[in-house]
Amino acid sequence: MYKKIKIIGIGMDGSNTLTQAGRRGIEEADLLIGAQRMLLPFKSLGKSEFVSYICEDIVKFIQDCEYKNIAVLVSGDCGFYSATEKLLPLLEDFETEVICGISAPIYFCSRLQIPWSRLHFVSLHGASGSIVRNVCSHEFTFFLLGGKITPSEICRRLCEYSMGHITVHIGENLAATSAKGERILSGRAEDFIDVATDNLCVMIVQNPHYERYIRCGIDDGEFIRGKVPMTKSEVRALCVSKLDIHKDDTCWDIGCGTGSVSVEMALRCTNGTVFAVDKNSEAVELTELNSKKFGCDNIKTIRSLAENVVEELSVPDCVFIGGSGGCIENIIRTAVAKNSYVKIVATAVSLETLFQCIDIFNKLGFQSETVQIAVTQTRKIGSHTMFCAENPIFIIKRKFCNKE
């Protein structure tokens, strides 16, 4: 039987922010489908309803029912973190039409009188994710909330990373005409660490001093230092560049030391996670301090021998091994078992470690490439400028063939 399904974005409330096209689509429908909150504004129409927000259940009902003109209602706009993306492929056997609505960021920005085209979007609706790292790297960050992470939690996180002075805007029950009503709050993050809000919230964080570029080879002197070894600037820049880290990658930094590599990884995987592992408690403390200094809340530190925790770590996309505690083969094998296409870079200061790395790659049937880097820096001694050489470092990378 012929059926036409219209997926309609009903705006913020299904009333004041419902478009004329959306209203017509709803009025022409024989059946309305959506979550209870979506259907509530249209009870007076007396339409048949199916209450659900589970895509598979919706499709099954559509397949089995006898209604011909069906409207599936989604909040805001169909193209903004909507069930529409998942629903459309499941409805390919039917004629479909998508009717756009007014999304939360567009409405919220109109109320704040700021352009929404400058927003960077992060969804924390029922999910966790990087907060501070996104704020550090963008001028305006829009957070779609509705899960465990609340506006007060975001403000507390910003304060924890010395960003309590940042301007935030909180939007609660946008466009609501109910008794609760709409509420918009603006001020410094530190002003809202205890604010109580409804679950239906959005937030914009404004950072005028955002990072204009991704730093590479950060000067060694910028890191908080201790007695723990650190991968130096020039070596670090080369190692990180060889990993080709993507924004949503999961990275391992094995033997994290002061956390310099962890930080440079985290700057690149804004929407991912860096697991920084070291058996030394001072190393873990320094990594945590440097994580806060550089605004990297996407670094998770673990104090342990790497071989004891790698089995429990999330599937890696990139692995850097700066110190393995003598268990480098187990670490590499575990990483490869989790992801056969994992990118691996290791450093070695001794010939024994170099040969061990190459041998492990050979046993696993991988090609590898090795670069030896010797950094020599100038130092002023009296009236003369002298050259001071650092120890040479071997950088071993898993190399992928074209067929891989």
C-alpha positions in Angstrom: 0.0 0.0 0.0 1.3 3.5 -0.9 2.5 5.4 2.1 4.1 8.8 2.4 6.2 9.7 5.5 7.0 13.3 6.4 9.7 13.8 8.9 9.0 17.2 10.5 11.1 19.4 12.6 8.7 21.1 15.1 11.1 23.7 16.4 11.6 24.3 20.1 8.0 23.9 21.3 5.8 22.9 18.3 4.0 26.2 18.6 5.8 29.5 18.3 8.7 28.0 16.4 6.8 25.7 14.1 7.1 26.6 10.5 4.0 27.0 8.2 5.3 24.0 6.1 5.6 21.9 9.3 2.1 22.9 10.4 0.6 21.9 7.0 2.4 18.6 7.1 1.0 17.8 10.5 -2.5 18.9 9.6 -2.5 16.7 6.5 -1.2 13.6 8.3 -3.5 10.7 9.3 -1.0 9.6 12.0 1.5 11.4 14.2 4.6 9.6 15.5 7.1 10.9 18.1 8.1 11.1 21.7 5.3 12.2 24.1 6.8 15.6 24.4 6.7 16.1 20.6 3.1 15.0 20.3 1.8 17.0 23.3 1.3 20.4 21.4 -0.9 18.7 18.8 -3.4 16.8 21.0 -6.1 19.2 20.1 -6.0 18.0 16.5 -7.4 14.6 17.5 -4.9 12.7 15.3 -4.1 9.1 15.7 -0.7 8.7 17.5 2.1 6.3 18.0 4.3 7.2 20.9 8.0 6.3 20.4 11.4 7.7 19.7 13.1 4.4 18.9 13.7 4.3 15.1 13.4 0.6 14.7 10.0 0.6 16.5 8.8 3.5 14.4 9.7 1.8 11.2 8.1 -1.5 12.2 4.8 0.3 13.1 4.8 2.2 9.8 5.3 -1.1 7.9 2.4 -2.8 9.8 -0.1 0.0 10.0 -2.7 1.0 7.4 -2.2 4.8 7.6 -1.1 6.4 4.3 0.0 9.9 5.3 2.3 9.7 8.3 4.2 12.5 10.1 7.2 11.7 12.3 7.9 14.6 14.6 11.4 15.5 15.8 12.6 18.3 18.0 14.2 21.4 16.6 15.5 20.9 13.1 15.8 17.5 11.3 19.4 18.1 10.4 20.7 19.0 13.9 21.6 15.9 16.0 18.2 14.5 15.0 16.9 10.9 14.7 16.3 11.8 11.0 19.8 10.7 10.0 19.2 7.2 11.4 15.5 7.0 10.3 15.8 7.9 6.6 17.9 4.8 5.5 15.3 2.6 7.3 12.5 4.2 5.3 14.0 3.7 1.9 11.1 1.6 0.7 8.7 4.5 1.3 8.3 8.0 -0.2 9.8 10.4 2.3 9.9 14.1 2.7 11.9 16.1 5.2 10.5 19.4 6.5 13.0 21.5 8.3 12.4 23.3 11.6 14.1 25.9 13.7 17.1 24.4 15.6 18.1 25.2 19.1 21.3 27.1 18.2 19.5 29.3 15.6 16.8 30.2 18.1 19.2 30.7 21.0 21.5 32.9 19.0 18.6 35.1 17.8 17.7 35.6 21.5 21.3 36.5 22.3 21.7 38.6 19.1 24.9 36.8 18.0 25.5 35.1 14.6 25.1 31.4 14.8 27.5 30.9 11.8 30.4 31.2 14.1 29.4 28.3 16.4 31.3 25.1 16.9 28.8 22.4 17.8 29.3 19.7 20.5 26.5 17.3 21.5 26.6 16.1 25.1 23.0 14.9 24.8 23.1 11.6 26.6 26.9 11.4 26.1 30.2 12.6 27.5 32.9 14.4 25.7 35.6 16.9 25.8 34.5 20.3 27.2 37.6 22.4 27.9 39.5 21.3 24.8 36.6 22.3 22.6 36.3 25.7 24.3 40.1 26.3 24.1 40.1 25.7 20.3 37.0 27.7 19.3 35.7 31.2 19.8 32.0 30.1 20.3 31.2 26.6 21.4 27.6 25.4 21.5 26.8 22.5 23.8 23.6 20.5 23.3 22.8 19.1 26.7 20.2 16.8 28.1 22.2 14.0 29.8 24.3 13.8 32.9 26.4 16.8 32.0 24.7 20.0 33.1 25.5 23.7 32.7 26.9 23.7 36.3 29.1 20.8 35.5 30.5 22.6 32.4 31.1 25.7 34.5 32.9 23.7 37.2 35.1 22.0 34.6 36.0 25.4 33.1 36.9 26.7 36.6 39.0 23.6 37.3 41.1 24.5 34.2 41.5 28.2 35.2 38.8 29.4 32.8 36.2 30.6 35.3 36.4 34.1 33.7 35.0 32.8 30.4 31.6 34.1 29.3 28.8 31.6 29.2 25.2 31.7 28.0 22.7 29.1 29.3 19.3 28.5 27.6 16.7 26.6 29.5 13.3 25.4 28.0 13.8 27.5 24.9 10.6 29.1 23.4 8.6 27.3 26.1 5.1 28.5 26.7 4.5 26.2 29.7 4.5 27.2 33.4 8.2 26.6 33.6 8.9 29.1 30.8 12.0 30.0 29.0 15.1 31.1 31.0 18.3 32.6 29.6 21.3 33.3 31.8 24.6 35.0 30.9 27.7 35.7 32.9 31.1 34.3 33.9 31.5 30.5 34.3 32.4 30.9 37.9 29.0 32.5 38.5 27.1 29.4 37.6 29.0 26.5 39.2 25.9 25.8 41.4 23.1 26.8 39.0 20.1 24.4 39.0 18.6 23.9 35.5 16.0 21.8 33.8 17.2 18.9 31.7 16.3 20.6 28.4 19.2 23.0 28.2 21.7 24.4 25.7 24.8 26.4 26.4 27.2 28.7 24.5 30.7 29.3 25.8 32.5 32.4 24.4 36.3 32.4 24.4 37.9 35.5 22.8 41.4 34.1 23.4 40.8 30.8 21.6 43.7 28.9 19.9 44.0 30.1 16.3 46.1 27.1 15.3 47.2 23.6 16.5 50.6 24.0 18.2 53.4 21.6 17.3 56.7 21.1 19.0 55.7 23.3 22.0 58.8 24.8 23.7 60.1 22.5 26.5 60.1 25.5 28.9 56.4 25.8 28.8 55.8 22.5 30.4 55.8 22.0 34.2 58.9 20.0 34.9 60.1 17.6 37.5 62.7 14.9 37.7 60.8 12.8 35.2 62.3 12.5 31.6 60.5 14.4 28.9 60.3 13.9 25.1 62.0 17.1 23.9 60.3 19.6 21.5 62.0 18.6 18.2 61.6 14.8 18.8 58.0 15.3 20.0 57.0 17.2 16.9 58.3 14.5 14.6 56.8 11.7 16.6 53.3 13.3 16.8 53.4 14.2 13.1 54.1 10.6 12.1 50.9 9.5 13.9 48.6 11.5 11.7 46.1 12.0 14.6 42.5 12.7 13.7 40.0 14.8 15.7 38.1 11.8 17.1 41.0 9.4 17.5 41.7 7.4 20.7 45.4 7.6 21.5 47.7 5.8 24.0 50.8 7.5 25.4 52.7 4.7 27.0 55.4 6.0 29.5 53.9 9.5 29.5 56.6 11.1 31.6 55.8 14.8 32.0 52.9 14.5 29.6 54.4 16.5 26.8 53.4 14.0 24.1 50.0 13.5 25.7 49.3 17.2 25.5 50.3 17.4 21.8 48.2 14.4 21.0 45.2 15.9 22.9 45.5 19.2 21.0 44.8 17.2 17.8 42.2 14.7 19.0 39.7 17.4 20.2 36.8 14.9 20.2 38.9 11.9 21.1 40.7 10.7 24.2 44.4 10.3 25.2 45.2 7.6 27.7 48.4 8.5 29.4 50.0 5.6 31.3 53.1 5.6 33.5 54.1 3.6 36.5 55.8 6.6 38.1 53.4 8.6 40.4 55.4 11.9 39.8 55.0 11.4 36.0 51.2 11.0 36.4 51.0 14.1 38.6 53.0 16.1 36.1 50.9 14.9 33.2 47.8 16.0 35.1 49.3 19.4 35.9 50.3 19.9 32.2 46.8 18.7 31.1 45.3 21.5 33.1 47.8 24.1 32.0 47.1 23.4 28.3 43.4 22.9 28.6 43.3 19.2 27.8 40.4 17.6 29.6 40.5 14.8 27.0 43.6 13.3 28.7 43.0 10.4 31.1 45.9 9.5 33.3 46.6 6.0 34.6 49.3 5.1 37.1 50.3 1.6 36.4 52.7 -0.7 34.6 51.5 -0.5 31.0 51.3 -4.3 30.6 48.8 -4.4 33.4 46.3 -2.0 31.9 46.5 -2.1 28.1 44.0 -4.9 27.9 41.4 -2.6 29.5 42.2 0.5 27.5 39.8 1.6 24.7 40.6 0.5 21.2 43.5 2.7 20.0 43.9 4.6 16.7 47.4 5.8 17.6 49.9 4.6 20.0 53.1 6.3 21.1 55.6 4.3 23.2 58.1 6.4 25.0 58.8 3.9 27.8 57.5 0.4 28.1 59.0 -1.0 31.3 60.5 -3.8 29.3 57.1 -5.0 27.9 57.0 -3.3 24.5 56.1 -6.5 22.6 53.1 -7.2 24.8 52.0 -3.5 24.4 52.3 -3.6 20.6 50.6 -7.0 20.3 47.7 -5.9 22.4 47.3 -2.7 20.4 47.3 -4.6 17.1 44.9 -7.2 18.5 42.4 -4.4 19.3 42.9 -2.6 16.0 44.8 -4.2 13.1 45.3 -0.8 11.5 46.6 1.0 14.6 49.3 3.6 14.0 52.4 3.0 16.2 55.4 5.1 16.9 58.1 4.2 19.4 61.3 5.9 20.5 64.5 4.3 21.5 67.8 5.7 22.9 69.7 2.3 22.8 70.5 0.0 20.0 69.0 -2.9 21.9 65.6 -1.2 22.1 65.8 -0.2 18.5 66.5 -3.8 17.3 63.8 -5.1 19.6 61.2 -2.8 18.1 62.2 -3.7 14.5 62.2 -7.4 15.4 58.6 -7.2 16.9 57.3 -5.5 13.8 59.0 -8.2 11.6 57.4 -11.0 13.7 54.0 -9.4 13.2 54.6 -9.2 9.5 54.7 -5.4 9.5 57.0 -3.1 7.7 58.7 -0.4 9.7 60.7 2.8 9.1 63.3 4.2 11.4 64.5 7.7 11.6 67.5 8.8 13.8 67.4 12.4 15.0 70.2 14.2 16.8 69.3 17.7 18.0 72.0 20.2 18.7 71.1 23.5 20.3 73.1 26.7 20.9 74.0 27.9 24.3 75.7 31.1 25.4 78.9 30.6 27.4 80.4 33.9 28.3 80.9 35.9 25.1 80.7 32.8 22.9 77.9 30.7 21.5 78.5 27.0 21.8 76.7 24.0 20.3 75.4 21.5 22.8 74.3 18.1 21.5 71.4 16.1 22.9 71.5 12.3 22.8 70.5 10.8 19.5 67.0 9.3 19.4 65.7 6.5 17.1 62.0 6.9 16.0 60.4 3.7 14.8 57.1 3.8 13.0 54.9 1.1 11.7 54.7 1.5 8.0 51.6 0.7 6.0 51.9 -0.8 2.5 49.6 0.5 -0.3 47.5 -2.6 -0.2 46.7 -2.0 3.5 
